[in-house]
């Protein structure tokens, strides 16, 4: 069922080793409001019954393995090192443009061939492990293409479903940075978890959503990069190919790998497909910057990190949002755009609503740190910044969802056992309602301040995003 690549034998000569027919596939154009990607083709004529290019079987795949054959041919013709480097540069760019790694043979090919590759000084010693080799860390090494910094392995992987894999280096397993389609590896690390890359992602359960990875997205104002995971629900790949509202989640890695928000979304959207939305999970570059990037000025203690919340929101608005809107079928405008988070992620989400109502028309706050000190907009030096803004600043066109736990005996303080920020959340809700804001609120007595509770309550948040009437969502 598996084999080391014939590429090992032909790497020196780079003869054409492909046994699959066909030219490289052409990716569909980016979505625009005018691109005719809605549903099935005409009832009559040569395109009768054909699906438009937006559907899963057309867009969710790895790059074609024919690109590797083209590289082999270009390398056999190269006479200088510069020509070989240029050929590899073109190959890597074409792979990214036409579906990402791994490269896969056409579904009609005699053998289901799959090629994995890594490029650069860190590539030596890399192997690939997956369901196809029983997750062996040593069975499938990547082999150097002679006189290049490209390392490749080729195996047969049956088309029995989406096949998970990881790259391995020095005993460490990690997601393939060139892969576009991923899934949580289902190992709860009680911290930031990890993903597996996928072979044949188009074969994922059509009744569930899927995750598309955008690695190393640059944050201009912050001067760093972070990974982003875009969840598209099952209806996104349905025959109507709809454009959907979109919501951005803070703590995007943990919310997928501690207690999978994707699983909760799948369950809710299966029951209420009319609530479906694209969910964008934004990871931090590293956990130590969380306090800085999820808070706002001024800092009240010299020991606190310098607040970078404004720069974090500029990343969402100026860097990430345009990229998402050009890459996925999402509706635009604040009425179709939400932001959400838990704990400090809830605090910065509320801040986003007040700071950027022209961008975010919906805010989801789960157990938010709403006791955070005042930000100086109003001339006071006390706590409860967002509560004061809700009660005293001009009303902005934003709807809010707020949830939290509380002691079973009732809420008196945020920091009492089981308080889960209940006291400040209740005062925030009261301040919003006193100003006429649309508010959906849920108190979950006995719920802890953790991902299991936030996942359990996520359907209420997702429902509230799509429905202005809280009663529709049982609130």
N, C-alpha and C positions, 0 to 999 in steps of 0.2 A: 504494500500500500504506500510505502514511502521509499525514497531512494535519495542518495546524494546526487547532486546535479550532474547531468552530462556536461554541464558548463565547466566542471572541474577539468574535464578532458579537452574541451575545446577552448578554454580560456586563453591558452597561449596563441592559438591561431585565429580565434574569433571567426570561425566559419559559421555560416547560417545554420543553426541547430534547431530551428522552430519546426514543429510539425502541425501547426494550426494555421488554417487559411484566413484570408481576409486582410484588409488594410486597417490601419489604426482607426479607432472609433473617433468620431467628432463630438465633443461635448456640446450640450445644448447651450444656447445663449443665456446670459444672465436674465433673471426675471425683471420685467418692467410691466407697468400697468397696461401697456399696449400689446405685449407679447401674447399670442393666442394659445395659451396653454391650459384652457379650461375644458377638461374632460375628453371625451372620445372624438375621433375624427368623423367625417361625413358618413351618412348612411349608404351612399352609393358612390361609385367611382373607384379608382385604383387604391384610394386610402380608406375605403369603407371599413369601419370598425377599428381602425388603427388608433392607438393611444398617443396623446401628445407627449413631448419629451420630458415633461415635468414629473411623470409618474415614477414610482420607485424602481421598477425594473429597467428604466432608462437612465436614471441619474445616480443610483446608489451602486457603486462598483469600484473595483480597483482599476488602475490603468491597464491597457491591453499589453499582453506579453510581446506583441509584435514590435513594441518600442525597443525591446531588448534585441530583437533581431536587427532592427535598423542600426542600433548602436554597434552590434557585432560587425555589420557591413562597413560602417564608418570607420571603426577601428582598424579593420583589415586594409583600408585604403590610406590611412594616415601614415605619413612618412616622418613626422616630427612630433616631439613631445607636446608642442603647442597645439597641434591639430588634434592629438588625443585628448588633451584637457578640454578643448573646445567641444569635441564630440560628447564628452561626458557631461559638460555643462548643459548642452542642448537636451540630452537624455533626461537629466534630473528635472529640468524645467518642464519638459513634455509630460513626464510622469505626474508632476504636481498639477498641471493643467487638465490632464485627462482622467483624473480619478484618484490619484495618490497611490501609495503602496498598499498591499503588494501588487505586483503585476500578475494578471490572470489570463489564461487562454480562453478563447471563445467557447461558449457553451456547447457548440457543435463539434469541437475538436475531439479527436480520438482519445486523448489523455487529458485529464484535468490538471494542467501544469501551472504552477505558481512560483514566482520568483520574488525573493526578498533581497534587499541590498542596503548597504550602509556605505557612506563615503567619508573620508577624512582620516586624520591622524589617529583618532580614537577607535577606528574600525577594527584593527587587528585583534583577534581573539573573540570576536562577536559570534554568537550562535543564535539560532532561532528555536524556540520551544513552543509547542502548541498541542492542541487536541490531536493533530495528525501524527505526532510522534510521542504521545503520552506524556507530554510536558518534560521531556528529557532535556536537561541543560547542556548536554554534550553531543547528542545524536546528529545534529544538523549544523555543522559549522559553516560560516560564510568564508568563501575562498577568494583570495585576491586575484583580480584581473591583472595580468602581467604588466609591469611598468606603469601602474595607475594607483590612485588612492581609492579605487572602487572595489568593494568586497561583495560577493554575490553567492546566494544559495538557491537552488531550484529543486522543488519537490513536487510530487503528485499529491493533491489534496482533493478527496472526493467531494462532489457537490451534494452532500447530504444535508446541508444546512449551513448557517453562519459558523465558521470555524474560528475560535479564539486563539490568539497567539501573543507572545511577547518576545522581544529581543533579550539576550542574556550577555552580560559582560562581567567577568570576575565574580560569577555567582549571583549577580544582581539581575533581577528580572525587571524590565521596563517596557512601557508602550512604545511602539514604533513611531518615532516623531514624524515620519513621512506618511503615516496612515491617517485617513480622514474619518473613518468610521470605527467607533469604539463601543465598549460595554463595560460596566463595572465588573471587576473580577470576583465579586461576591465574598471577598474577604474583609470583614470589618476590623480595621486596624485601631478602632477607638481613637482615631485622629484622622489626618488627611490620608485617604486611601488611594488605590491605584486602579487603572483601567487596563483591559486587554484590547489589542487591536483586532480587527476582524478580516478574515478572508470570506468572500461571498456575502457581504452585508445585505445584499438585496434579498437574501433568503431568510431574513429575520421575520418573526411572526408579524403578519400583516395586521393583526388585531391590536398591536402595541406600537408605541412610539419608538424612536431610535435616536441615538446621539451622534452628532457630528462634531469632531474635535477641530478647534482652531488653535494651534499651538503658538506660543510666543507672540501674542498680540501686543504690539507696542503701545505703551501709555506715554504720550508725548509730554504732558505736564509733569508726570511723576518720574520720568526718566527710567522706567523699568518695563518689563514684559510680564504677561501672565497668560495662562491657558484659559480657554473659554470652551464650554461644551453646550451645543445647541440641541435642545430636545424638540423634535418635531412629532406631533401626535399622529395617531393612525390616520385620521381624516386628511392630514396634509398630503398623504400619498394616495388618497382615494380618487375615484374616477373624475370628480369635479375639480381636482387640483386647486383648492381654494387658497386665497390669501387670508392670513389670520392675524389677529392682534398678537402683540408680543410683550412679554414681561421679563425683566432683567433681575436675576437673583444674586445677592451677595453671598460670600462664602460658598462659591459654586462648586468647589471640589468636595468639601465636607457634606454638603446637602445631597450629593449623589452617592457618597461612599460610606457615610456613617449610618444613615437610615434612608434608603433611596427615595428621593422625591420623584424620580422618574417612575418608580413602581406605583407610588400614590397617584401620580398624574394618570398613568395608564388605567388604573382602576376607576378613577373619577370620570375620565373621558369616555370609557366604555359605557358607563351608566348614563352620562350626560354629554354626548358628543357635541351638542350645541354650545358647550362651554369651552371647546378646544381652543388652545392658543399655543404659539411657539414660546418656549421657555429658554432663556439664555442664562446659563449658569457660569458666573464669572469667578474664577479662582483668584486668590491672592498670589503674588509671586513667591511669598514665604510668610509663614504665620507670624513672625516677629514684627511685621509692619502693620498688623491688624489694628492695633489701638490708634496708630497714627492715621491710617487711611480711612477709618470709619468714624472719626471724630472731627470736630470743627473748632476754630479759634474762638476766644483766646484760651490758652491752657491756664489752669488755675494753680498749678503746682510745678516747680522747677524739675521735679522728677518725671513728669509726664513727657511723652514724646511730642515733638512739634506736630500739631494737627495738620493733616493733609487731605481732609475730607473734600474740600473744594476741588483740589486737583483730581481726586478719585472720581468725582462726578463729571469733571471735564473729560476724563477718559471715556466714561460711558457715553456722554453726549457727542463728543467731537471725534473720537477714534473708533469706538466699537459700534455705536448705533449706525453710522453710515455703512460700515462694512456688513453688518447683519442685513440691513435693508437692501443692499446690492446683491447679496448672496442667497437670500431666502425670500419666499413669498410672504412678506409680512405687510400688514396695513400700517400706515404712517399717521402721524399726528398724535397729540397728547391723549385724545379720547381712546386711542387704540394702543397706548404704550403705558406699561406699568413698571414699577420697581418694588422689590420686596426683599426682606431679610429677617433674620432672627437675632435677638439680643443686640449687640452693637450693630449688626447688620440691619436690624429693624430701626435703630436710631438714625443711621445714615440714610436709610430709605425715607423716613419722615422728613429729614433735613432736605433730601432731594426734592420732595414734593413742594416744600416751601420755597426753596431756592430756584427751582426750574419747573414751574407749573406749565410753561410753554412746551416742555419736553415730556414730562411725566404727569399724566392725568389720573393715575391710580397709584396708591401706596398700600403695600401689605406689610404690616408690622407684627411679628410674632415675638412675644415676651420681650419687647423692646426696652432698651436701657434709657427710658424716658426721664429718669432722674438726673440725666447729665447736666452739668452746669450751664448757665446762661451764656449765649454766644455774643452778647454785647449789642445786638441790634436795638434792643430797648435798654434804656439807661438804668440797668439794675445789675447788681453783683450778687446773684444768688443762683440756686439750682433750677432744675426743671425748664431748661431752655425751650424745648419744643412745646411744652404746655403753655408757656407764656406767649409764644408765637401764635399758637392756635387761638388763644383767648383775646389777644390784644392787637395783633397786626391785621391789616386788610385781608379779607377773605380771598383765597385763591381758588381757581376752578379745579379742585382735586377731590376725588373720592378716597375714603380711607377704609381699610379693614384692620382691625386691632384684635388680637387674641392674647391670652395669657393663662397661666394656672393660678391657683390660690389655695390657701389652707381650706380644708373642708369646713372649718368652723367660721370662715369669713375672712375678709382681707382687712388688715389694719396697717401693715407696713410692707414695703418691698423686700426688706432684708430679714423678715421673720421666717422661720422654717416653713418651707413650702410657699413663700410669698411670690416668687416668680415675677417680680416687677408688677405685681397686681395693683398696688396703691397708686403708683404714678400712671399706670395704664388707664385706670378708672378715671383719674382726674383729667387725663388727656382726652378721653372719650367725652367726658362731660363738657370740657372746654370746646371741643369741636361741635358738639350738638348745640351748645349755647350760641354758637355763631351761625348755625344753619347748614353746616357741612353734611354731606351724605356720609354716614358712618355705618359700617357693619361691625358688630362687636360680639366676641364669644369669650366667656369665662369658663375654664376647664378645671373645676375644683379637684385638688389632689395631684394635678399634673406636675411633673418635675420640669426643671429648666434644662431640657436636653432635646436631642434630635428625634428621639422616638415620639415625644409629645408633639413636636412641630410637624413631623410627618403625618401623624394621626389627624391633625387639624388642617393640613394643607388643602384637602378638598373644599373646605369652607372658604379659604382664601381664593382658590381657583374659581370657584363659583361666583364669589363676590366680584372678581375682576370683570366677568362677563355679564353680570346682572346687577343693576343699580338698586333693585328692591331686595333688602336683606331677607324678607320672608321667603323668597324663591329658594334661598340657600339654607332655610331652616334656622335663621338667626333672628 
